[in-house]
Amino acid sequence: QYARDRQVENPVVFTLSAKLERECRPDSGFAEFTAHLRAAILTGDVWRMKVEGASHTIRGVMAKLLLALRREKRAIAEERAFYQELLGKVEAHEAKATSLKTLILGKLSATYDSLVRDTEGEFAEGLRVPDLVKRAIPFRRGPDVKRWLACLKTRFQESVRREVAIEAPRLSKGLFEEMQLMRHELTQGISRRQARVRESVVLPDTALRLKLLEELKPKFERIPVGGDINVSSNVEEASDVRRFAIAGSALAVVGIVLVALTAAPWFDVAGTIFAVTGIFLFAAGLIWRRAAILQDFRQTLRRSREAFHHRLDAETSEIIVDLFFDVRQALSESLFRLDLRASHLDAPLEETFRIGEAADEMVLRSQRLAAMQLS
């Protein structure tokens, strides 16, 4: 036991020497033991044993640390894949909401185009000479040119707003359903994951999302419809057509009467000039000026359509971004923090592996030195 406590069991002489030393006998062999120990020190066996023991200890510690670091990095990678999958679900629902928005905006745009065509047709019919002359007759029952154009614009705006009022709740309901489905999937996915100790995500409050959807209809109602239609300008242009048509018709009638009722040559010439001038004025008013006014009115409606579509798209896109941005941002921040933690593990992994290799190299050098001494 004495030798075992002092770790001198091998060779056997150590055990015998230790026993005799304990009995205080002169032939304990202590001198031989001292000589053997001195030789072991001189040959480097003691230092080699200490180096190998230390290297084994270092290798054991580094192996455990390397295993723990790799396990942590693998867990972070699994966690990152989990949140990446959740982010993919959010993006998929956002894409569905965008598709729904595109579908409804396309329907509203098609309805707007149809109303524009109807308004253009009604405006063209209203520029016919008989209608313009009737509206110019004083004390006649029915709207004059200005009131007719104002009613035309009002009917157009009310028709568009009626369609918007029908489609806005559909869009709001569709977006709400997509948001609720997305939240349900995220909640279920997070609750099914038992080990979520490295990173967590807090989903935004639903009340704020509902408030955004409630603001959808008022935003649609504030979108300008047909704001580019200038009634005063159109009244002046329609009056130009009427004046050209009436003046041309009157001159043509005067010219025909002069040619028909008089036999004098110069009356025939004057009547012919009046008739040609009247026909020219009539044609200028009815054909050239009327066509120019119609073209200008079509361009005005086209600009109104583009402004309406642009504003409608901007309002709905803003709401969709607000609905999904917070959720996507929360998941993206979780992914960023996980990537940051994974990057912090790279340096310890490399250093641990390097220390382990250095310990192995130290043992190999020690063994090579021992072999060289034996040879």
Rosetta blueprint (number, residue, H / E / L):
1 Q L
2 Y H
3 A H
4 R H
5 D H
6 R L
7 Q L
8 V L
9 E L
10 N L
11 P L
12 V H
13 V H
14 F H
15 T H
16 L H
17 S H
18 A H
19 K H
20 L H
21 E H
22 R H
23 E L
24 C L
25 R L
26 P L
27 D L
28 S L
29 G L
30 F H
31 A H
32 E H
33 F H
34 T H
35 A H
36 H H
37 L H
38 R H
39 A H
40 A H
41 I H
42 L H
43 T H
44 G L
45 D H
46 V H
47 W H
48 R H
49 M H
50 K H
51 V H
52 E H
53 G H
54 A H
55 S H
56 H H
57 T H
58 I H
59 R H
60 G H
61 V H
62 M H
63 A H
64 K H
65 L H
66 L H
67 L H
68 A H
69 L H
70 R H
71 R H
72 E H
73 K H
74 R H
75 A H
76 I H
77 A H
78 E H
79 E H
80 R H
81 A H
82 F H
83 Y H
84 Q H
85 E H
86 L H
87 L H
88 G H
89 K H
90 V H
91 E H
92 A H
93 H H
94 E H
95 A H
96 K H
97 A H
98 T H
99 S H
100 L H
101 K H
102 T H
103 L H
104 I H
105 L H
106 G H
107 K H
108 L H
109 S H
110 A H
111 T H
112 Y H
113 D H
114 S H
115 L H
116 V H
117 R H
118 D H
119 T H
120 E H
121 G H
122 E H
123 F H
124 A H
125 E H
126 G H
127 L L
128 R L
129 V H
130 P H
131 D H
132 L H
133 V H
134 K H
135 R H
136 A H
137 I L
138 P L
139 F L
140 R L
141 R L
142 G L
143 P L
144 D L
145 V H
146 K H
147 R H
148 W H
149 L H
150 A H
151 C H
152 L H
153 K H
154 T H
155 R H
156 F H
157 Q H
158 E H
159 S H
160 V H
161 R H
162 R H
163 E H
164 V H
165 A H
166 I H
167 E H
168 A H
169 P H
170 R H
171 L H
172 S H
173 K H
174 G H
175 L H
176 F H
177 E H
178 E H
179 M H
180 Q H
181 L H
182 M H
183 R H
184 H H
185 E H
186 L H
187 T H
188 Q H
189 G H
190 I H
191 S H
192 R H
193 R L
194 Q L
195 A L
196 R L
197 V L
198 R L
199 E L
200 S L
201 V L
202 V L
203 L L
204 P L
205 D L
206 T H
207 A H
208 L H
209 R H
210 L H
211 K H
212 L H
213 L H
214 E H
215 E L
216 L H
217 K H
218 P H
219 K H
220 F H
221 E H
222 R L
223 I L
224 P L
225 V L
226 G L
227 G L
228 D L
229 I L
230 N L
231 V H
232 S H
233 S H
234 N H
235 V H
236 E H
237 E H
238 A H
239 S H
240 D H
241 V H
242 R H
243 R H
244 F H
245 A H
246 I H
247 A H
248 G H
249 S H
250 A H
251 L H
252 A H
253 V H
254 V H
255 G H
256 I H
257 V H
258 L H
259 V H
260 A H
261 L H
262 T L
263 A L
264 A L
265 P H
266 W H
267 F H
268 D H
269 V H
270 A H
271 G H
272 T H
273 I H
274 F H
275 A H
276 V H
277 T H
278 G H
279 I H
280 F H
281 L H
282 F H
283 A H
284 A H
285 G H
286 L H
287 I H
288 W H
289 R H
290 R H
291 A H
292 A H
293 I H
294 L H
295 Q H
296 D H
297 F H
298 R H
299 Q H
300 T H
301 L H
302 R H
303 R H
304 S H
305 R H
306 E H
307 A H
308 F H
309 H H
310 H H
311 R H
312 L H
313 D H
314 A H
315 E H
316 T H
317 S H
318 E H
319 I H
320 I H
321 V H
322 D H
323 L H
324 F H
325 F H
326 D H
327 V H
328 R H
329 Q H
330 A H
331 L H
332 S H
333 E H
334 S H
335 L H
336 F H
337 R H
338 L H
339 D H
340 L H
341 R H
342 A H
343 S H
344 H H
345 L H
346 D H
347 A H
348 P H
349 L H
350 E H
351 E H
352 T H
353 F H
354 R H
355 I H
356 G H
357 E H
358 A H
359 A H
360 D H
361 E H
362 M H
363 V H
364 L H
365 R H
366 S H
367 Q H
368 R H
369 L H
370 A H
371 A H
372 M H
373 Q H
374 L H
375 S L
